[in-house]
Amino acid sequence: MAKKKSGTLKIKWVRSFIGCPRDMRQTIRGLGFRRMQQVIERADTPAIRGMIDKVRHLVEVQE
């Protein structure tokens, strides 16, 4: 089993941003997402936490 890196978050984009304001679309793109159902790994920082909080209804987070 692969060892989990400490201080990282796995984020999955699960809901479309169609109908969302432009700043939410930019936040999804700023996190690094290219397509829905994509899973990305980001460092657990206050900035990333804030971005996730802004689009919390569109993503799922695994700590």
PDB file with one MODEL, atoms N, CA, C and O in Angstrom:
MODEL        1
ATOM      1  N   MET A   1       0.846  -1.191   0.000  1.00  0.00           N
ATOM      2  CA  MET A   1       0.000   0.000   0.000  1.00  0.00           C
ATOM      3  C   MET A   1       0.883   1.243   0.000  1.00  0.00           C
ATOM      4  O   MET A   1       1.876   1.315   0.724  1.00  0.00           O
ATOM      5  N   ALA A   2       0.508   2.216  -0.819  1.00  0.00           N
ATOM      6  CA  ALA A   2       1.301   3.434  -0.929  1.00  0.00           C
ATOM      7  C   ALA A   2       1.159   4.265   0.345  1.00  0.00           C
ATOM      8  O   ALA A   2       0.073   4.367   0.915  1.00  0.00           O
ATOM      9  N   LYS A   3       2.240   4.840   0.769  1.00  0.00           N
ATOM     10  CA  LYS A   3       2.234   5.679   1.960  1.00  0.00           C
ATOM     11  C   LYS A   3       1.713   7.069   1.604  1.00  0.00           C
ATOM     12  O   LYS A   3       2.162   7.668   0.626  1.00  0.00           O
ATOM     13  N   LYS A   4       0.783   7.578   2.379  1.00  0.00           N
ATOM     14  CA  LYS A   4       0.204   8.898   2.121  1.00  0.00           C
ATOM     15  C   LYS A   4       1.192   9.992   2.509  1.00  0.00           C
ATOM     16  O   LYS A   4       1.830   9.938   3.561  1.00  0.00           O
ATOM     17  N   LYS A   5       1.298  10.984   1.629  1.00  0.00           N
ATOM     18  CA  LYS A   5       2.142  12.137   1.944  1.00  0.00           C
ATOM     19  C   LYS A   5       1.440  12.985   2.997  1.00  0.00           C
ATOM     20  O   LYS A   5       0.244  13.252   2.884  1.00  0.00           O
ATOM     21  N   SER A   6       2.173  13.405   4.010  1.00  0.00           N
ATOM     22  CA  SER A   6       1.563  14.230   5.041  1.00  0.00           C
ATOM     23  C   SER A   6       1.397  15.660   4.528  1.00  0.00           C
ATOM     24  O   SER A   6       2.229  16.167   3.776  1.00  0.00           O
ATOM     25  N   GLY A   7       0.331  16.280   4.943  1.00  0.00           N
ATOM     26  CA  GLY A   7       0.091  17.668   4.567  1.00  0.00           C
ATOM     27  C   GLY A   7      -0.448  17.860   3.171  1.00  0.00           C
ATOM     28  O   GLY A   7      -0.287  18.935   2.592  1.00  0.00           O
ATOM     29  N   THR A   8      -1.095  16.827   2.605  1.00  0.00           N
ATOM     30  CA  THR A   8      -1.694  16.980   1.285  1.00  0.00           C
ATOM     31  C   THR A   8      -3.176  16.639   1.344  1.00  0.00           C
ATOM     32  O   THR A   8      -3.627  15.910   2.227  1.00  0.00           O
ATOM     33  N   LEU A   9      -3.921  17.176   0.393  1.00  0.00           N
ATOM     34  CA  LEU A   9      -5.350  16.918   0.273  1.00  0.00           C
ATOM     35  C   LEU A   9      -5.623  16.351  -1.113  1.00  0.00           C
ATOM     36  O   LEU A   9      -5.042  16.799  -2.101  1.00  0.00           O
ATOM     37  N   LYS A  10      -6.505  15.367  -1.181  1.00  0.00           N
ATOM     38  CA  LYS A  10      -6.989  14.876  -2.472  1.00  0.00           C
ATOM     39  C   LYS A  10      -8.344  15.517  -2.696  1.00  0.00           C
ATOM     40  O   LYS A  10      -9.237  15.418  -1.853  1.00  0.00           O
ATOM     41  N   ILE A  11      -8.494  16.176  -3.836  1.00  0.00           N
ATOM     42  CA  ILE A  11      -9.717  16.914  -4.141  1.00  0.00           C
ATOM     43  C   ILE A  11     -10.284  16.361  -5.436  1.00  0.00           C
ATOM     44  O   ILE A  11      -9.554  16.198  -6.414  1.00  0.00           O
ATOM     45  N   LYS A  12     -11.591  16.069  -5.454  1.00  0.00           N
ATOM     46  CA  LYS A  12     -12.256  15.555  -6.647  1.00  0.00           C
ATOM     47  C   LYS A  12     -13.360  16.520  -7.057  1.00  0.00           C
ATOM     48  O   LYS A  12     -14.171  16.940  -6.230  1.00  0.00           O
ATOM     49  N   TRP A  13     -13.385  16.867  -8.338  1.00  0.00           N
ATOM     50  CA  TRP A  13     -14.408  17.767  -8.878  1.00  0.00           C
ATOM     51  C   TRP A  13     -15.607  16.913  -9.264  1.00  0.00           C
ATOM     52  O   TRP A  13     -15.502  16.081 -10.165  1.00  0.00           O
ATOM     53  N   VAL A  14     -16.766  17.104  -8.587  1.00  0.00           N
ATOM     54  CA  VAL A  14     -17.906  16.211  -8.777  1.00  0.00           C
ATOM     55  C   VAL A  14     -19.152  16.875  -9.370  1.00  0.00           C
ATOM     56  O   VAL A  14     -20.022  16.177  -9.890  1.00  0.00           O
ATOM     57  N   ARG A  15     -19.258  18.199  -9.306  1.00  0.00           N
ATOM     58  CA  ARG A  15     -20.433  18.871  -9.864  1.00  0.00           C
ATOM     59  C   ARG A  15     -20.003  19.958 -10.831  1.00  0.00           C
ATOM     60  O   ARG A  15     -19.001  20.641 -10.618  1.00  0.00           O
ATOM     61  N   SER A  16     -20.776  20.106 -11.896  1.00  0.00           N
ATOM     62  CA  SER A  16     -20.459  21.077 -12.932  1.00  0.00           C
ATOM     63  C   SER A  16     -20.593  22.511 -12.425  1.00  0.00           C
ATOM     64  O   SER A  16     -21.388  22.795 -11.529  1.00  0.00           O
ATOM     65  N   PHE A  17     -19.802  23.408 -13.013  1.00  0.00           N
ATOM     66  CA  PHE A  17     -19.909  24.816 -12.625  1.00  0.00           C
ATOM     67  C   PHE A  17     -20.774  25.619 -13.590  1.00  0.00           C
ATOM     68  O   PHE A  17     -20.753  26.850 -13.559  1.00  0.00           O
ATOM     69  N   ILE A  18     -21.540  24.933 -14.451  1.00  0.00           N
ATOM     70  CA  ILE A  18     -22.477  25.626 -15.340  1.00  0.00           C
ATOM     71  C   ILE A  18     -23.498  26.358 -14.463  1.00  0.00           C
ATOM     72  O   ILE A  18     -24.094  25.758 -13.569  1.00  0.00           O
ATOM     73  N   GLY A  19     -23.692  27.628 -14.715  1.00  0.00           N
ATOM     74  CA  GLY A  19     -24.621  28.424 -13.923  1.00  0.00           C
ATOM     75  C   GLY A  19     -23.988  29.084 -12.717  1.00  0.00           C
ATOM     76  O   GLY A  19     -24.647  29.857 -12.022  1.00  0.00           O
ATOM     77  N   CYS A  20     -22.723  28.797 -12.450  1.00  0.00           N
ATOM     78  CA  CYS A  20     -22.012  29.415 -11.330  1.00  0.00           C
ATOM     79  C   CYS A  20     -21.386  30.740 -11.772  1.00  0.00           C
ATOM     80  O   CYS A  20     -21.116  30.933 -12.957  1.00  0.00           O
ATOM     81  N   PRO A  21     -21.161  31.634 -10.842  1.00  0.00           N
ATOM     82  CA  PRO A  21     -20.501  32.899 -11.172  1.00  0.00           C
ATOM     83  C   PRO A  21     -19.069  32.675 -11.685  1.00  0.00           C
ATOM     84  O   PRO A  21     -18.461  31.632 -11.445  1.00  0.00           O
ATOM     85  N   ARG A  22     -18.566  33.665 -12.382  1.00  0.00           N
ATOM     86  CA  ARG A  22     -17.244  33.570 -13.003  1.00  0.00           C
ATOM     87  C   ARG A  22     -16.135  33.322 -11.982  1.00  0.00           C
ATOM     88  O   ARG A  22     -15.187  32.590 -12.266  1.00  0.00           O
ATOM     89  N   ASP A  23     -16.242  33.925 -10.797  1.00  0.00           N
ATOM     90  CA  ASP A  23     -15.184  33.738  -9.802  1.00  0.00           C
ATOM     91  C   ASP A  23     -15.108  32.290  -9.315  1.00  0.00           C
ATOM     92  O   ASP A  23     -14.026  31.814  -8.971  1.00  0.00           O
ATOM     93  N   MET A  24     -16.238  31.586  -9.281  1.00  0.00           N
ATOM     94  CA  MET A  24     -16.203  30.169  -8.896  1.00  0.00           C
ATOM     95  C   MET A  24     -15.553  29.327 -10.000  1.00  0.00           C
ATOM     96  O   MET A  24     -14.803  28.394  -9.711  1.00  0.00           O
ATOM     97  N   ARG A  25     -15.840  29.653 -11.249  1.00  0.00           N
ATOM     98  CA  ARG A  25     -15.202  28.961 -12.373  1.00  0.00           C
ATOM     99  C   ARG A  25     -13.686  29.163 -12.323  1.00  0.00           C
ATOM    100  O   ARG A  25     -12.916  28.228 -12.544  1.00  0.00           O
ATOM    101  N   GLN A  26     -13.277  30.383 -12.032  1.00  0.00           N
ATOM    102  CA  GLN A  26     -11.847  30.682 -11.953  1.00  0.00           C
ATOM    103  C   GLN A  26     -11.197  29.966 -10.768  1.00  0.00           C
ATOM    104  O   GLN A  26     -10.031  29.581 -10.844  1.00  0.00           O
ATOM    105  N   THR A  27     -11.939  29.786  -9.682  1.00  0.00           N
ATOM    106  CA  THR A  27     -11.416  29.067  -8.526  1.00  0.00           C
ATOM    107  C   THR A  27     -11.191  27.595  -8.867  1.00  0.00           C
ATOM    108  O   THR A  27     -10.161  27.026  -8.505  1.00  0.00           O
ATOM    109  N   ILE A  28     -12.149  26.975  -9.564  1.00  0.00           N
ATOM    110  CA  ILE A  28     -11.997  25.575  -9.984  1.00  0.00           C
ATOM    111  C   ILE A  28     -10.766  25.435 -10.880  1.00  0.00           C
ATOM    112  O   ILE A  28      -9.969  24.514 -10.701  1.00  0.00           O
ATOM    113  N   ARG A  29     -10.613  26.339 -11.835  1.00  0.00           N
ATOM    114  CA  ARG A  29      -9.455  26.299 -12.732  1.00  0.00           C
ATOM    115  C   ARG A  29      -8.163  26.597 -11.966  1.00  0.00           C
ATOM    116  O   ARG A  29      -7.119  26.009 -12.249  1.00  0.00           O
ATOM    117  N   GLY A  30      -8.240  27.507 -11.002  1.00  0.00           N
ATOM    118  CA  GLY A  30      -7.072  27.857 -10.200  1.00  0.00           C
ATOM    119  C   GLY A  30      -6.582  26.708  -9.329  1.00  0.00           C
ATOM    120  O   GLY A  30      -5.391  26.610  -9.037  1.00  0.00           O
ATOM    121  N   LEU A  31      -7.493  25.848  -8.919  1.00  0.00           N
ATOM    122  CA  LEU A  31      -7.097  24.663  -8.164  1.00  0.00           C
ATOM    123  C   LEU A  31      -6.350  23.669  -9.053  1.00  0.00           C
ATOM    124  O   LEU A  31      -5.609  22.819  -8.559  1.00  0.00           O
ATOM    125  N   GLY A  32      -6.550  23.783 -10.366  1.00  0.00           N
ATOM    126  CA  GLY A  32      -5.833  22.907 -11.291  1.00  0.00           C
ATOM    127  C   GLY A  32      -6.705  21.900 -12.007  1.00  0.00           C
ATOM    128  O   GLY A  32      -6.191  21.021 -12.699  1.00  0.00           O
ATOM    129  N   PHE A  33      -8.016  22.007 -11.855  1.00  0.00           N
ATOM    130  CA  PHE A  33      -8.902  21.056 -12.522  1.00  0.00           C
ATOM    131  C   PHE A  33      -9.014  21.356 -14.008  1.00  0.00           C
ATOM    132  O   PHE A  33      -9.077  22.514 -14.420  1.00  0.00           O
ATOM    133  N   ARG A  34      -9.040  20.279 -14.815  1.00  0.00           N
ATOM    134  CA  ARG A  34      -9.246  20.390 -16.252  1.00  0.00           C
ATOM    135  C   ARG A  34     -10.577  19.785 -16.679  1.00  0.00           C
ATOM    136  O   ARG A  34     -11.202  20.254 -17.630  1.00  0.00           O
ATOM    137  N   ARG A  35     -11.013  18.728 -15.963  1.00  0.00           N
ATOM    138  CA  ARG A  35     -12.250  18.047 -16.332  1.00  0.00           C
ATOM    139  C   ARG A  35     -12.937  17.515 -15.070  1.00  0.00           C
ATOM    140  O   ARG A  35     -12.312  17.346 -14.024  1.00  0.00           O
ATOM    141  N   MET A  36     -14.226  17.259 -15.201  1.00  0.00           N
ATOM    142  CA  MET A  36     -14.972  16.719 -14.064  1.00  0.00           C
ATOM    143  C   MET A  36     -14.506  15.299 -13.751  1.00  0.00           C
ATOM    144  O   MET A  36     -13.969  14.607 -14.616  1.00  0.00           O
ATOM    145  N   GLN A  37     -14.714  14.879 -12.521  1.00  0.00           N
ATOM    146  CA  GLN A  37     -14.303  13.581 -11.987  1.00  0.00           C
ATOM    147  C   GLN A  37     -12.787  13.440 -11.854  1.00  0.00           C
ATOM    148  O   GLN A  37     -12.285  12.371 -11.507  1.00  0.00           O
ATOM    149  N   GLN A  38     -12.071  14.513 -12.129  1.00  0.00           N
ATOM    150  CA  GLN A  38     -10.616  14.504 -11.981  1.00  0.00           C
ATOM    151  C   GLN A  38     -10.270  14.619 -10.492  1.00  0.00           C
ATOM    152  O   GLN A  38     -10.929  15.342  -9.745  1.00  0.00           O
ATOM    153  N   VAL A  39      -9.240  13.906 -10.081  1.00  0.00           N
ATOM    154  CA  VAL A  39      -8.750  13.970  -8.703  1.00  0.00           C
ATOM    155  C   VAL A  39      -7.364  14.598  -8.736  1.00  0.00           C
ATOM    156  O   VAL A  39      -6.490  14.155  -9.481  1.00  0.00           O
ATOM    157  N   ILE A  40      -7.172  15.628  -7.928  1.00  0.00           N
ATOM    158  CA  ILE A  40      -5.868  16.286  -7.853  1.00  0.00           C
ATOM    159  C   ILE A  40      -5.380  16.245  -6.411  1.00  0.00           C
ATOM    160  O   ILE A  40      -6.168  16.062  -5.483  1.00  0.00           O
ATOM    161  N   GLU A  41      -4.103  16.415  -6.236  1.00  0.00           N
ATOM    162  CA  GLU A  41      -3.502  16.426  -4.908  1.00  0.00           C
ATOM    163  C   GLU A  41      -2.835  17.789  -4.713  1.00  0.00           C
ATOM    164  O   GLU A  41      -2.004  18.205  -5.521  1.00  0.00           O
ATOM    165  N   ARG A  42      -3.203  18.467  -3.647  1.00  0.00           N
ATOM    166  CA  ARG A  42      -2.660  19.788  -3.357  1.00  0.00           C
ATOM    167  C   ARG A  42      -2.162  19.824  -1.917  1.00  0.00           C
ATOM    168  O   ARG A  42      -2.633  19.067  -1.068  1.00  0.00           O
ATOM    169  N   ALA A  43      -1.211  20.705  -1.654  1.00  0.00           N
ATOM    170  CA  ALA A  43      -0.701  20.907  -0.296  1.00  0.00           C
ATOM    171  C   ALA A  43      -1.813  21.477   0.578  1.00  0.00           C
ATOM    172  O   ALA A  43      -2.645  22.255   0.111  1.00  0.00           O
ATOM    173  N   ASP A  44      -1.819  21.089   1.836  1.00  0.00           N
ATOM    174  CA  ASP A  44      -2.833  21.558   2.779  1.00  0.00           C
ATOM    175  C   ASP A  44      -2.385  22.902   3.355  1.00  0.00           C
ATOM    176  O   ASP A  44      -1.745  22.960   4.405  1.00  0.00           O
ATOM    177  N   THR A  45      -2.734  23.976   2.651  1.00  0.00           N
ATOM    178  CA  THR A  45      -2.376  25.326   3.080  1.00  0.00           C
ATOM    179  C   THR A  45      -3.655  26.138   3.298  1.00  0.00           C
ATOM    180  O   THR A  45      -4.715  25.765   2.795  1.00  0.00           O
ATOM    181  N   PRO A  46      -3.566  27.234   4.036  1.00  0.00           N
ATOM    182  CA  PRO A  46      -4.759  28.081   4.224  1.00  0.00           C
ATOM    183  C   PRO A  46      -5.327  28.611   2.903  1.00  0.00           C
ATOM    184  O   PRO A  46      -6.543  28.748   2.769  1.00  0.00           O
ATOM    185  N   ALA A  47      -4.474  28.906   1.939  1.00  0.00           N
ATOM    186  CA  ALA A  47      -4.950  29.419   0.649  1.00  0.00           C
ATOM    187  C   ALA A  47      -5.780  28.362  -0.088  1.00  0.00           C
ATOM    188  O   ALA A  47      -6.848  28.664  -0.622  1.00  0.00           O
ATOM    189  N   ILE A  48      -5.286  27.136  -0.110  1.00  0.00           N
ATOM    190  CA  ILE A  48      -6.006  26.048  -0.774  1.00  0.00           C
ATOM    191  C   ILE A  48      -7.298  25.747  -0.030  1.00  0.00           C
ATOM    192  O   ILE A  48      -8.332  25.508  -0.654  1.00  0.00           O
ATOM    193  N   ARG A  49      -7.247  25.755   1.308  1.00  0.00           N
ATOM    194  CA  ARG A  49      -8.460  25.539   2.109  1.00  0.00           C
ATOM    195  C   ARG A  49      -9.517  26.594   1.792  1.00  0.00           C
ATOM    196  O   ARG A  49     -10.703  26.275   1.709  1.00  0.00           O
ATOM    197  N   GLY A  50      -9.097  27.851   1.614  1.00  0.00           N
ATOM    198  CA  GLY A  50     -10.021  28.920   1.278  1.00  0.00           C
ATOM    199  C   GLY A  50     -10.652  28.724  -0.088  1.00  0.00           C
ATOM    200  O   GLY A  50     -11.842  28.980  -0.270  1.00  0.00           O
ATOM    201  N   MET A  51      -9.849  28.268  -1.055  1.00  0.00           N
ATOM    202  CA  MET A  51     -10.376  28.006  -2.401  1.00  0.00           C
ATOM    203  C   MET A  51     -11.388  26.859  -2.356  1.00  0.00           C
ATOM    204  O   MET A  51     -12.436  26.924  -3.000  1.00  0.00           O
ATOM    205  N   ILE A  52     -11.072  25.821  -1.600  1.00  0.00           N
ATOM    206  CA  ILE A  52     -11.985  24.682  -1.475  1.00  0.00           C
ATOM    207  C   ILE A  52     -13.287  25.130  -0.807  1.00  0.00           C
ATOM    208  O   ILE A  52     -14.370  24.710  -1.215  1.00  0.00           O
ATOM    209  N   ASP A  53     -13.185  25.977   0.211  1.00  0.00           N
ATOM    210  CA  ASP A  53     -14.371  26.460   0.912  1.00  0.00           C
ATOM    211  C   ASP A  53     -15.289  27.240  -0.021  1.00  0.00           C
ATOM    212  O   ASP A  53     -16.512  27.176   0.103  1.00  0.00           O
ATOM    213  N   LYS A  54     -14.700  27.969  -0.945  1.00  0.00           N
ATOM    214  CA  LYS A  54     -15.493  28.776  -1.883  1.00  0.00           C
ATOM    215  C   LYS A  54     -16.324  27.903  -2.821  1.00  0.00           C
ATOM    216  O   LYS A  54     -17.438  28.272  -3.195  1.00  0.00           O
ATOM    217  N   VAL A  55     -15.781  26.745  -3.199  1.00  0.00           N
ATOM    218  CA  VAL A  55     -16.478  25.861  -4.142  1.00  0.00           C
ATOM    219  C   VAL A  55     -16.818  24.516  -3.491  1.00  0.00           C
ATOM    220  O   VAL A  55     -16.844  23.485  -4.164  1.00  0.00           O
ATOM    221  N   ARG A  56     -17.076  24.532  -2.189  1.00  0.00           N
ATOM    222  CA  ARG A  56     -17.278  23.287  -1.439  1.00  0.00           C
ATOM    223  C   ARG A  56     -18.462  22.467  -1.951  1.00  0.00           C
ATOM    224  O   ARG A  56     -18.491  21.253  -1.749  1.00  0.00           O
ATOM    225  N   HIS A  57     -19.441  23.099  -2.610  1.00  0.00           N
ATOM    226  CA  HIS A  57     -20.587  22.376  -3.139  1.00  0.00           C
ATOM    227  C   HIS A  57     -20.277  21.699  -4.474  1.00  0.00           C
ATOM    228  O   HIS A  57     -21.096  20.927  -4.972  1.00  0.00           O
ATOM    229  N   LEU A  58     -19.112  21.975  -5.059  1.00  0.00           N
ATOM    230  CA  LEU A  58     -18.732  21.392  -6.345  1.00  0.00           C
ATOM    231  C   LEU A  58     -17.665  20.315  -6.230  1.00  0.00           C
ATOM    232  O   LEU A  58     -17.435  19.571  -7.184  1.00  0.00           O
ATOM    233  N   VAL A  59     -17.011  20.219  -5.083  1.00  0.00           N
ATOM    234  CA  VAL A  59     -15.884  19.284  -4.927  1.00  0.00           C
ATOM    235  C   VAL A  59     -16.066  18.395  -3.697  1.00  0.00           C
ATOM    236  O   VAL A  59     -16.851  18.693  -2.796  1.00  0.00           O
ATOM    237  N   GLU A  60     -15.308  17.287  -3.693  1.00  0.00           N
ATOM    238  CA  GLU A  60     -15.210  16.424  -2.515  1.00  0.00           C
ATOM    239  C   GLU A  60     -13.760  16.409  -2.091  1.00  0.00           C
ATOM    240  O   GLU A  60     -12.861  16.398  -2.931  1.00  0.00           O
ATOM    241  N   VAL A  61     -13.526  16.410  -0.776  1.00  0.00           N
ATOM    242  CA  VAL A  61     -12.160  16.448  -0.251  1.00  0.00           C
ATOM    243  C   VAL A  61     -11.894  15.195   0.577  1.00  0.00           C
ATOM    244  O   VAL A  61     -12.700  14.801   1.420  1.00  0.00           O
ATOM    245  N   GLN A  62     -10.734  14.577   0.313  1.00  0.00           N
ATOM    246  CA  GLN A  62     -10.273  13.446   1.119  1.00  0.00           C
ATOM    247  C   GLN A  62      -8.988  13.889   1.760  1.00  0.00           C
ATOM    248  O   GLN A  62      -8.034  14.231   1.061  1.00  0.00           O
ATOM    249  N   GLU A  63      -8.940  13.891   3.090  1.00  0.00           N
ATOM    250  CA  GLU A  63      -7.749  14.365   3.786  1.00  0.00           C
ATOM    251  C   GLU A  63      -6.713  13.272   3.938  1.00  0.00           C
ATOM    252  O   GLU A  63      -5.646  13.507   4.505  1.00  0.00           O
TER     253      GLU A  63
ENDMDL
END
